[in-house]
């Protein structure tokens, strides 16, 4: 249930995504949104280490490209990233 909540939060947040920095690159943010959504869904459907690592990498990439609409969403995503345990 917790994983499903993470995906729901991300899909909701991604619906309002606009890169927040002056280094805005809409192509990168759009690509990253698709990748993050796909990996989040895959991880929810099959919480394997491989899917977890793909989701973690996509989330890190999204964070590194400043694609969150606001600081609260970014902070929430950082918390989710910190809670991901891909060694299970």
C-alpha positions in Angstrom: 0.0 0.0 0.0 2.9 2.4 0.8 4.4 1.8 -2.6 1.0 2.5 -4.3 0.9 5.8 -2.3 4.3 6.8 -3.6 3.2 6.2 -7.2 0.0 8.1 -6.7 1.9 11.1 -5.2 4.3 11.1 -8.1 1.7 10.8 -10.8 -0.2 13.7 -9.1 3.0 15.8 -8.7 4.1 15.0 -12.3 0.8 16.3 -13.6 1.8 19.7 -12.4 5.5 19.5 -13.3 7.4 22.5 -14.5 11.1 22.8 -14.1 11.9 25.2 -11.4 15.4 26.5 -12.3 16.7 28.9 -14.8 18.4 25.9 -16.5 14.9 24.8 -17.6 15.1 22.3 -20.4 11.6 21.2 -21.3 12.8 18.2 -23.3 14.8 16.8 -20.4 11.9 17.3 -18.0 9.4 15.8 -20.3 11.6 12.8 -21.0 12.4 12.4 -17.3 8.7 12.6 -16.4 7.9 9.7 -18.8 10.8 7.7 -17.4 10.0 8.4 -13.8 6.3 7.5 -14.3 7.1 4.2 -16.1 9.7 3.1 -13.5 7.4 4.0 -10.6 4.6 2.0 -12.1 6.9 -0.9 -12.9 8.3 -0.9 -9.3 4.7 -0.8 -7.9 3.7 -3.8 -10.0 6.9 -5.7 -9.4 9.0 -4.5 -6.4 12.1 -6.4 -7.6 15.6 -5.0 -6.9 16.0 -4.3 -10.6 12.8 -2.2 -10.8 13.7 -0.5 -7.5 17.1 0.5 -8.9 15.5 1.8 -12.1 13.0 3.8 -10.2 15.7 5.2 -7.9 17.9 6.2 -10.8 14.9 7.9 -12.6 14.0 9.8 -9.4 17.6 10.9 -8.9 17.8 12.1 -12.5 14.5 14.0 -12.1 15.8 15.7 -9.0 19.2 16.5 -10.6 17.3 18.2 -13.5 15.2 20.4 -11.2 12.0 19.2 -12.7 9.8 19.7 -9.6 7.2 22.5 -9.6 7.9 23.5 -6.0 10.1 22.9 -3.0 7.5 20.9 -1.1 7.2 18.3 -3.9 10.9 18.2 -4.3 11.4 17.6 -0.6 8.7 14.9 -0.6 10.5 13.2 -3.4 13.8 13.3 -1.6 12.1 11.6 1.4 10.8 8.9 -0.9 14.3 8.4 -2.4 15.8 8.1 1.1 13.2 5.5 2.0 13.8 3.3 -1.0 15.5 0.1 0.0 16.5 -1.7 -3.2 18.5 -4.4 -1.4 15.3 -6.4 -0.4 
